Amino acid sequence: MASLLIAACSGGGGTAVPGASSTPGASVGAYPDGALSIMAPAAPGGGWDSTARAMQKAVSDAKLTTANVEVYNVAGAGGTVGLAQFAEQKKGDPESLMVMGLVMIGAIATNKSAVDLTTVTPIASLTAEYEAIVVKADSKYKTLQDLVTDFKANPKSISWGGGSAGGTDHILVGLLAKAAAVDPAGINYIAHSGGGEAIAAILSGAVTAGVSGISEFKDQVAAGKMRYLAVSADAKVAGVEAPTIKEAGFEVSIANWRGVVAPPGLSTAQRDAVVAFVDKLHASKPWTDTVAANGWTDFYKTGDAFKTYLDE
């Protein structure tokens, strides 16, 4: 569980990492040298998609490049379909990036993926975000305690909609079940390949409750279509009218994180150019404004610090 916790953040450069050439290459020119593509390895509407599009907008608003910045989606198996495609098709291309995070680490293990994160080039972790448990606005469940009462009485009667199996959303439901003395084997968890699909399931009533990052539900909550029941932080989250799961009586807290990687086969100079570009993105006002607007927590690590975090 240590990898689920937000540790102290530090940036920096570093030496060669998995996926980068150990032989320093010649210095590279302006980066990006051409169109920049960012893969979101999930369906539109989820956390990776929103992160990729936030990067795209911040790069444009901060005028970090005059090149075109494209975001595209490759959904499936908790991001491992996109990971495999990215590693194979984008090898050696520094103008290709992919958003990833804690969910992908779990999915690699769950799906026994032949391609893991040692295959690609770690660039940076970017943000961390607490989870939220939500219901439709007209749900009979007004509090998390109400929901858990029925969950304990008949676990299968409560269906939970969230991201991929083994991901942060799924883990949160498992932790809540454990805290409520519910047999995890009885959990009725319905996995979706992206936040947009999960939101549709919640709004249609196909699932009883939804679980995902706070920001993924904020528009639906603001529109009066959903209600927050609780958040997975240790203390109240600014701008979110909901108790913590701990305040609801269950000793559970968890945070998700997201970052960015480059393909395998980059020279050290190419890797360093990508890190320097992401440093500029991270320091830009459009990016810091986006982080604040989404209720994300800055969780920035680059170089060896990010590599070490992934290795843990």
C-alpha positions in Angstrom: 0.0 0.0 0.0 3.0 2.3 0.3 2.8 3.0 -3.4 -0.7 4.4 -2.9 0.4 7.2 -0.6 1.5 10.6 -1.7 5.2 11.0 -0.8 7.3 14.1 -0.6 7.8 15.4 -4.2 11.1 16.5 -5.7 12.1 17.3 -9.3 15.4 17.0 -11.0 17.3 15.6 -13.9 19.2 12.4 -13.5 21.1 9.7 -15.3 19.9 7.2 -17.9 16.7 5.4 -17.0 15.1 2.2 -18.5 14.2 2.9 -22.1 16.9 5.6 -22.5 20.2 5.0 -24.2 23.1 4.8 -21.8 25.3 6.5 -24.3 24.9 10.3 -24.3 23.7 11.5 -27.7 24.6 14.8 -29.4 22.6 17.7 -28.1 19.2 18.0 -29.7 17.6 21.1 -31.2 14.4 22.8 -30.2 11.9 20.4 -28.7 9.4 19.4 -29.9 10.9 19.3 -33.4 7.5 18.7 -35.1 4.0 17.7 -34.1 3.7 16.4 -30.5 1.3 13.5 -29.8 0.0 12.5 -26.4 -1.7 9.2 -26.0 -4.5 8.8 -23.4 -4.5 4.9 -23.0 -8.3 4.9 -22.1 -11.6 5.9 -23.5 -12.5 9.7 -23.5 -13.8 11.2 -20.4 -11.5 9.6 -17.8 -8.6 10.8 -15.7 -5.9 10.0 -18.3 -7.9 11.6 -21.0 -8.5 14.8 -18.9 -4.8 14.9 -18.0 -3.7 14.6 -21.6 -6.1 17.3 -22.8 -5.1 19.5 -19.9 -1.5 19.1 -21.0 -2.5 19.9 -24.6 -4.3 23.1 -23.6 -1.6 24.3 -21.2 1.1 23.8 -23.8 -1.0 25.9 -26.2 -1.9 28.6 -23.7 1.6 28.9 -22.4 2.9 29.1 -26.0 5.5 26.5 -25.3 5.6 25.4 -29.0 4.2 26.5 -32.3 3.9 22.8 -33.3 0.6 21.0 -33.4 -0.3 19.0 -30.2 -2.6 16.0 -30.7 -4.3 13.9 -28.1 -5.6 10.5 -29.1 -7.2 7.6 -27.2 -6.4 3.9 -27.1 -8.6 2.1 -24.7 -8.4 -1.3 -23.1 -7.2 -3.5 -20.2 -6.4 -0.7 -17.8 -4.1 1.1 -20.2 -2.0 -2.0 -21.1 -3.4 -2.1 -24.7 -2.2 1.4 -25.2 1.1 0.8 -23.4 2.0 -2.1 -25.7 1.0 -0.2 -28.8 3.0 2.9 -27.7 6.1 0.9 -26.9 6.0 -0.9 -30.3 4.9 1.8 -32.6 6.6 4.9 -31.2 10.0 3.5 -30.3 12.7 6.2 -30.7 10.2 9.0 -31.2 10.7 11.8 -28.6 7.7 13.7 -30.0 5.3 10.9 -28.7 4.2 10.9 -25.0 1.8 8.8 -23.1 -0.1 9.6 -19.9 -0.1 6.8 -17.3 -0.3 6.3 -13.5 -1.1 4.1 -10.6 -4.0 2.4 -12.3 -1.7 1.2 -15.1 0.7 -0.3 -12.6 -2.1 -2.4 -11.1 -3.4 -3.3 -14.5 0.0 -4.6 -15.7 0.0 -7.0 -12.8 -3.7 -8.0 -13.1 -3.6 -8.6 -16.8 -0.1 -10.2 -16.7 0.9 -7.7 -19.4 4.0 -8.7 -21.5 4.9 -5.0 -21.7 5.5 -3.1 -18.4 6.9 0.3 -17.5 10.5 -0.8 -17.6 10.0 -0.9 -21.4 9.2 2.9 -21.8 11.1 6.0 -20.7 9.9 7.6 -17.5 9.6 11.4 -17.8 7.6 12.8 -14.8 4.8 12.2 -12.4 2.4 15.2 -12.6 -0.6 15.1 -10.3 -2.3 13.2 -7.5 -6.0 13.2 -6.9 -8.3 11.8 -4.2 -11.2 9.6 -5.1 -14.9 10.3 -4.7 -17.9 8.0 -4.2 -21.0 9.4 -6.0 -24.6 8.5 -6.7 -27.3 9.8 -9.1 -29.0 13.0 -7.8 -32.2 11.1 -7.3 -30.7 8.1 -5.5 -32.2 7.0 -2.3 -28.8 7.0 -0.7 -28.2 10.3 1.0 -25.0 9.3 2.9 -22.2 6.8 2.6 -23.5 5.2 5.8 -26.8 4.6 4.1 -25.1 2.9 1.2 -22.8 0.8 3.3 -25.8 -0.4 5.4 -27.3 -2.1 2.3 -23.8 -3.1 1.1 -23.2 -5.0 4.4 -26.7 -6.6 4.3 -26.4 -7.8 0.7 -23.1 -7.0 -1.0 -24.3 -8.1 -4.5 -27.2 -5.7 -4.4 -24.9 -2.7 -4.6 -23.1 -2.3 -8.0 -20.1 -0.1 -8.1 -19.1 1.5 -11.4 -15.5 2.6 -11.9 -12.3 2.2 -13.9 -10.4 -0.9 -14.8 -10.3 -4.0 -12.7 -7.4 -3.7 -10.2 -7.2 0.1 -10.5 -7.5 2.7 -7.8 -11.3 2.8 -8.1 -11.5 -0.9 -7.6 -9.0 -0.8 -4.8 -11.0 1.8 -3.0 -14.2 -0.3 -3.0 -12.1 -3.2 -1.7 -10.7 -1.1 1.1 -14.2 0.1 2.0 -15.5 -3.4 2.0 -12.7 -4.5 4.4 -13.4 -1.5 6.7 -17.1 -2.3 6.7 -16.4 -6.1 7.4 -17.8 -7.1 4.0 -16.3 -10.1 2.2 -14.5 -8.7 -0.8 -15.5 -11.7 -2.8 -19.1 -10.4 -2.7 -18.2 -7.1 -4.3 -20.2 -6.3 -7.5 -17.7 -4.1 -9.3 -18.3 -3.2 -12.9 -15.2 -2.0 -14.7 -15.2 0.6 -17.5 -12.5 1.6 -19.9 -12.9 5.3 -19.3 -14.6 7.9 -17.1 -17.1 8.7 -19.8 -18.4 5.2 -19.8 -18.6 5.0 -16.0 -20.5 8.4 -15.9 -23.0 7.1 -18.4 -23.6 4.0 -16.3 -24.1 6.0 -13.2 -26.5 8.5 -14.8 -28.5 5.7 -16.5 -28.9 3.8 -13.2 -26.9 0.8 -14.5 -24.8 1.0 -11.4 -25.8 2.0 -7.8 -22.7 4.1 -7.1 -19.7 5.4 -9.0 -16.1 5.7 -7.9 -13.4 7.8 -9.6 -11.3 10.9 -9.2 -13.1 13.9 -7.7 -12.5 16.0 -10.9 -14.2 13.4 -13.1 -17.5 14.0 -11.4 -17.3 17.7 -10.7 -19.3 18.8 -13.8 -22.1 16.3 -13.2 -22.3 17.3 -9.6 -22.3 21.0 -10.5 -25.1 20.3 -13.0 -27.2 18.7 -10.3 -27.1 15.3 -11.9 -24.9 13.5 -9.2 -24.1 13.9 -5.5 -20.9 13.2 -3.7 -21.3 10.8 -0.8 -17.7 10.9 0.4 -14.1 11.5 -0.7 -11.0 9.4 0.0 -8.8 12.2 1.5 -7.6 12.4 5.1 -9.2 15.8 5.5 -12.0 17.7 3.8 -11.2 18.8 0.2 -11.6 22.4 -0.6 -14.5 23.1 -3.0 -16.1 19.6 -2.4 -19.2 19.5 -0.3 -18.7 16.0 1.0 -17.3 14.3 4.2 -14.3 12.1 4.0 -14.8 8.4 4.2 -13.1 8.5 7.6 -15.6 11.1 8.8 -18.3 8.7 7.6 -16.9 6.1 10.0 -14.6 4.0 7.8 -10.8 4.1 8.1 -10.0 4.4 4.4 -7.9 6.9 2.5 -6.3 6.6 -0.9 -4.9 8.8 -3.6 -4.4 8.2 -7.3 -1.5 9.7 -9.3 -0.8 10.4 -13.0 2.3 11.0 -15.0 3.8 10.9 -18.4 6.3 8.6 -20.2 8.1 8.6 -23.5 8.8 5.6 -25.8 11.7 3.3 -25.5 14.8 3.9 -27.6 15.5 7.6 -26.8 19.0 8.9 -26.4 19.9 10.5 -23.1 19.9 13.9 -24.9 16.4 13.3 -26.3 15.1 12.1 -22.9 16.6 15.2 -21.2 14.9 17.5 -23.8 11.5 15.9 -23.1 12.1 16.4 -19.3 13.1 20.0 -19.9 9.9 20.6 -21.9 7.7 19.0 -19.2 9.5 21.2 -16.6 8.4 24.3 -18.6 4.9 22.9 -18.8 4.8 22.2 -15.0 6.1 25.7 -14.2 3.6 27.5 -16.5 0.6 29.4 -15.1 -1.9 27.7 -17.4 -0.8 24.3 -15.9 -0.9 25.5 -12.3 -4.3 27.1 -12.9 -5.6 23.8 -14.4 -4.3 21.8 -11.4 -6.1 24.1 -9.0 -9.3 24.2 -11.0 -9.5 20.4 -11.1 -8.7 20.0 -7.4 -5.6 18.0 -8.3 -2.5 17.9 -6.0 0.9 18.8 -7.5 2.9 15.6 -7.5 6.0 16.4 -9.5 8.9 14.1 -9.8 11.3 13.8 -12.8 14.5 11.8 -13.6 15.8 9.5 -11.0 13.2 10.5 -8.5 10.4 9.4 -10.8 12.3 6.2 -11.8 12.8 5.3 -8.1 9.1 5.9 -7.4 8.1 3.6 -10.2 10.6 0.9 -9.0 9.0 1.0 -5.6 
